[in-house]
Amino acid sequence: MSILSRSALVAVLIAAGASAAEAEDITGPYLGGYIGYSIPSSVDAAGNIGGSVTVDDSADLELDNGLGVGALFGYDYGALRAEAEVAYRQYDNDKYKSLVLDGTPAADMSAGGETGLLSVMGNVIYDYENGSVLTPYVGVGLGAGWVFVDGGNDAGFAYQGILGAKLAIDENLAAFVDYRYLATTNVKAGTVDGSLTTQNIQAGLVYTFSSYTPPPPPVPAPVAAPDPVMTRSFMVFFDWDSSTITSEAASIIQDAAQSAMTLGVSRIELTGHADRSGSPAYNQALSLRRAEAVKAELIGLGLSESEIVTMGKGEGAPLVPTPDGVREAQNRRVEIVLP
């Protein structure tokens, strides 16, 4: 097994250990890596193809399918990403076809050795953000490709098209699978004298470093502890993209229910909120689901449904103002007010 094959196997095992979770892109710089399966085209060959055998007309060098590895360095602006990509793909040489030796057509001839393709690309990628955990994307890239064969090498212009999708693992980490059509212009390396095109299926991981640093939570001035029975306002917080009541939230809701019963209020107002990750329409629905979840919890504690009013404000009334697309824990909340 070649060094490239062993490296690909290790990367597959690492990627297989990751579990998917819900998330969405955050803006900022990112790093990534992938392994891939590469299907090359045949490539024109000419010159000495082994020992004293010299092709006196163009032949085709057929390559076996191979493996590739790559690294990504980029910046996520939201819907658009700009990235640099460095990749190496390796193929076993199979056979020479369409041979003409000394002016006479000849049978196919086995070829030994390996062909390598090193690419350095600059890519622009557009993400179809939809408020879900799965984000499709398309992109294009330009750069350079080096072909290594039979002890020789040559570089040419390279270009590629990209089509894929990424699945969030957490707020910063995502897995992706994509297809990349990569081609070089004419290169002359060893017996190779032509352009090399490849079709590539690859999978990998990207980690985004958020460019936004949330402000520290406000430090309240020291005051005497209020009488918990007289408290008329409570705040319940939620995990990102979730309307599930956590254990901490359940404790606060229980305090609110106790205060409502002690004060004998006839109206309880629940206002749901969301942070600015995801679309405004999605966040509006999410904020209302959070308010309804708190309402169900209060009813379960013995309060009357007719006394509870719910509303959702989406991302329109943040506790901590943030840029669009940023996740802020203090904005994922439901406010409970006992008028």
Beta strands, then each sheet from edge to edge (+ up, - down):
strand 1: 28-40
strand 2: 43-50
strand 3: 53-63
strand 4: 66-76
strand 5: 80-97
strand 6: 100-101
strand 7: 104-105
strand 8: 109-110
strand 9: 114-127
strand 10: 134-149
strand 11: 152-168
strand 12: 173-184
strand 13: 187-189
strand 14: 192-194
strand 15: 197-208
strand 16: 233-237
strand 17: 268-272
strand 18: 308-312
strand 19: 333-337
sheet 1: 2+ 3- 5+ 4- 1+ 15- 12+ 11- 10+ 9-
sheet 2: 2+ 3- 5+ 8-
sheet 3: 6+ 7-
sheet 4: 13+ 14-
sheet 5: 16+ 19- 17+ 18+
end
